[in-house]
Amino acid sequence: MPKQKYSPEFKSKVVLAILQGDKEFNVICAEHNLNPNMVHTWKREFLQNAPLAFSAHHERKEAKRKEDGLRKKNDQMLKTIGQLTLERDFLQDCFRQVGASIPTMPDYDLQKE
């Protein structure tokens, strides 16, 4: 006889029914035609992994906080780049109006650094 596979949702439903205590453990097992030893294993695993339900939420919150910080830093850098571009363009126009040559930045080989 092939081994029956139960979904995580079904296992959780059975374990929660047991933890609520409205019905006897053996009654719940009989209603669902389940082996009590298997259900004890489900219950043990459920209780061992219960903290993960809250840690996942905490990890998502922490990731969101980091993402917001990075987005804010990125926005600030884009603002700074825009400001510097305006200043450069203004200074280049000033140099052109007085007929002076526009100073250039030395070429840096980024591969060496």
N, C-alpha and C positions, 0 to 999 in steps of 0.2 A: 504494500500500500504506500503510495507516494506521500512524502511529508507535506503537510499543509503549510502554506505561507500566509502569514497575517500581516496586514499593513500596520505601519506605526500608529496610524490614527485609531485603528481597532484596539491595538494593545494599550494605548493611552486611555481609551474609553473604559476598558475593562479594569485597568489599574485604578483609575479615578473612582470608579464605582466601588471598588474594594476599600479605598481610602475614605470614602464618604461614610461607610459603615452602615448604610441603610439596610443592606442585605448581608447575610452570612457569606463568608469566603466560598464555602463549598456550594452554596446555592448559585452564586454567580458563575462558578466554573461549570456547574451542571446545566445552567440555562444556555450557555454558549458551547457546551460539549467540549470543554477544555481540560487538559491534564493539569491538576493542581500544582505539580512540581514546575511545570512550564510557566504557570502564572506567577508562582513565587519568584522565579527568575526574572520575569518581566517587571515585577514590583521592585525587586532589588535594583535592577538596572535603572528603572525610572527614578528611584530615590537617589541613587548615586549620581545621576546626571541632572538632577533638578537644578543645581546651581548654574548650569550652562544656559538655562532659560534667561537668567538675569545677566550673566556675563556677556552674552551676545548683544543685549541691549546696551550695556555699558560700552562695549567695543564699537558699536555703531555710533554712539554719542561722541566718543573720543575721535573717531575717524571724521565725523562731521565737523567737530571743533577744529581739527587740523586742516581740513579742507577749507573751512571758512577763513582760517588764518592765512593759508597760502593764497587764497583768492584775494584777500585784502592786501597782502604783500605784492602780488602781481599787479593789482590795480594801481598801487602806489608807484611801482616801477614804471608802468606805462605812463602815468601822469608825469613822472620825472623825465622820461624820454621825450614826451611831447614838449615839456617846458624847455629842455635843452635844445631840441630841434628848432623851436621858435627863436631862442637866443642866438643860435648859430646862424640861422637865416638872417636875422636882424643885423648881426655883426658883418656878415658877408655883404649885405646891401650897403652898409656903412663904408666898408673898404672900397666897393665899386664906385660909390658916389665921390669919394676923394681921389679915385684913380690909382689906388694902391693895390699891390698884388695881394691876393688872399693867401694867408699862411695855410700850409697843409700839414696834416699830421704825418709823422713818419710811419712808414709801413712796418708793421710788426708781423713777424712770422709766428703765428699762434701754435704751429706744430712744435716749435722748439721749447715752448714753455710747458 
